[in-house]
Amino acid sequence: MDADAPFRDRLAAASPLFGLTLRSERLVLRLPTDPELLDLMDLARAGIHPPDEMPFGVAWSIMPSPDFERNYLTYHWTNRASWSADGWELGLGVALDGQMIGMQGVHARAFVATRTVHTGSWLGRASQGQGFGKEMRSAVLALAFDGLGAIAAETEAFLDNHASAGVSRALGYAENGAGSLSPQGTPRPTQRFRMTAADWRSRPRPRIIIDGLDACRELLGAGPREATDG
């Protein structure tokens, strides 16, 4: 991911979100450039889950070509183009040793008022089962709670999505009621999870290095740094 550093620097000068970088023990998370977005598109197209499973609330991962490719790019381009401090969705590419392995999303609506974020993610099949899901979720939770002053983070998983629920429970989320989603036209029950800022700070957390946040605070609805310090 360092080969495009001059290009990314130019992007970050024009759009500070491209300069926001989260670093965990093994991973680097940041907004993908278009070439990186194409790599992620190909990774997702190669398969994220078995064909008889659907872990997502929207069945985007099984769209046939060329709808899959067009939908994937349009979705991410639209999130960038429609960005506002009151409603945003930050889809971060996740890299291991310079290679894209998945995406970690964090989004909020009316963050100034609610101080609540929601998360979602996916990993390529070859990178699953190695603890990366927990590590990348921890990175965006650090961004939310330590960087932006969030008071809560919420997520949701189908009852048969044991990997996602396992990450939530391992990180210290509490169950937060039942839900339902219909990605393929048939309602399926979900388990909702919620973590508060107190929950986040109730145990030691792995170190996450956050670079480039100051230039993005207003874009993320967080306000000046002093508004959330302490």
N, C-alpha and C positions, 0 to 999 in steps of 0.2 A: 504493500500500500504506500510505500515511500517514493516509488518511482514517479508518481504524479504530483509530488510536493510543490513544484513551482506553479502548476496549474491550480492546485487546491488553494495555494496562497492567494492567487489572483481571485478565485471564487470567494474566499473568505473576506477579502478586502471589500468586495461588492455585496456579499451576503454572509454576515457573520456566522450563521448556523453551520456553514461549511468548515469553520474553524473550531467548532466544539468537538472535543475529543475526550473519551472516557477510556482509561486504561486500568485493567484489572491484572491479576497475576499472569494470566496467559493471553488475554484478549485485548483487542483495540476496537472500540465502537465509535463510529462517526457517520455523518450523513454521506451516503455514497454519491460520487460523481456519476455521470451518465455511463462511462465505461464500466465502472464498478456495478452500477445498476444492471447492466446487461449481463455481467458475470453472475449476479445474484438471480436474475431471471432464468439463466440457463441451469443454475443449481436447483432452483425450485422446479423447473420443468423436468429435470431428471428424476424427481420423486422425493417427497418429504415423508410420506406415510404409505402403508399398504393400501392397495386399491379398494379393499373392502372396509376401510375406515375413513372417517371424516372428522378431524379434530377441530375444525374451524367453524365459526358462526356463519361464514359465507363460504360457499364451496368453490372458491377461486382456484384452488390447487388442482382441480380436475377438469378445468375448461379445456376443450380441444383447441389445437392450433388452427388458425392464427389468433383466435379470440383470446387465448391465454396470454400471448405476448403483448397484444394491444392493450388488454385490460391491465396487465401488470405495470406497464410503463405509464399508462394514463392515470392509474391510481396514484402512483408516487409523484408524477408531475403535477397532478391536481392538488395534492397535499401541499406542495411547495407554493403553487400559484395562489391558493386560497388562504394562505397563512394569515392569522391574526392573533394578537395577544389574548383575545377572548376565546379563541377556539383553534387549537393546533394539534397536529399529529406528527411526531418526530420518529421517522423510521430509520433506525441506525443500522448500517451494515456492520456485521461482526466478523473480524478477521483474526485468524490464528497464523502466526508466522508469515504474515503478508498475504494469506489466501482467504478469500471470503468463504465462510462456513454457514452463514445464516443471517437473520435479521432480528433485531429486538426493537419493538415499538413501544412508545410511551405517548399518551395523548391526554388532553384535558379540554373541557368545555367550561367557560366562565371560571377559569382558575383563580382569578383575583378574588372572586367571592367564595368559591368552594374549597380552594387549596387542596383539591383532590385530583389524582392522576389515575389513569387506567393503563394496563400493560397487555401486550400480546407479543408472541414471538414464533419463530420457526427455525429449525436447523436442518441442513442436508442430512440424508440418511447416514452417511459415513461418519458424521460428527455426533451422532446421538449416543446416549448412554455413557458419556465421559465427564459429566458434571458441568458441561458448558452452559446448559440451560440455567442452572442455578447461578453460575458466575455472571452471565450477562444480565440476568434479572437483577442481581445485586448491584450491578453497575448503574442501571437506570434508577433503582431505588435510592442509591447514594445521591444521584443527580437530583431526584425529587426532594428528598428529605433534607440532605445536607446542603445542597446547592440552591434549591428554589424555595425552601421553607414550606413544603407541603405538610398538611396535617394528616393525610390519609392516602393510601394507594389501594386500588381495587382491581380484581381480576375475576375471571369466570372460566370454568372448564366443564366439559361434558363428563358425566359420571364415569364413563369408560376411558377417559383420558388420564390415566394414572400418572403419567410422567409429569404433566402440567400440575396436577393436584399435589404430587409429591414435592415438586419444587416449592409451591406455595406453603405447604406445611413445614418443610425443612427450613424455610426462611423465617417462619414465625407468624404467618398470616393466621387469622381466626376465621372460621366458617361464618358466613354472613347471609345465610338464607338460600333458598332454592330459586332457580330460574328455569327458563326454557328457551331454546333457539331452534330454528328450522332451516338449516343450511341446504337441505335437499327436499323441502316441502313437507316434511313430517316432523312435528315437534319432538324434541328430545330434551330430557331433563338435564339441568346443569347445577353445579355447586358454585356458589359465589363465595369469594374470599375478600377479607379486608385487613389491612395493616395500618395502624396509626403511627404517628411519629414516636409516641412513647414505646410502642412495640419495637420499632426499628432501633431505638436507643437502649433497649432493655438488655442487649447482649453485645459482645464484641463482634464487629463486622470486619471482613477482609478490607484491606486498604484499596481505595479506588482513587486514582488521580484524575482530576477534572481540569482540563485546559480549555481556555477560550470562552469561559462562561460569562465573564463580565460583559462582553460585547453582546451577549444574547439575552441578558436578563429581561429587558423590556419586551423583547420579542416573545418571551415565554410567560409574560404576565407576572414576573416576580418583582419588578421594581428595583430600586437601587440596593446594593449589597447590604447597607445598614438596616434596611427594612426587615431582613430575616436573620440577621446575626443574633446569636444568643438563643 
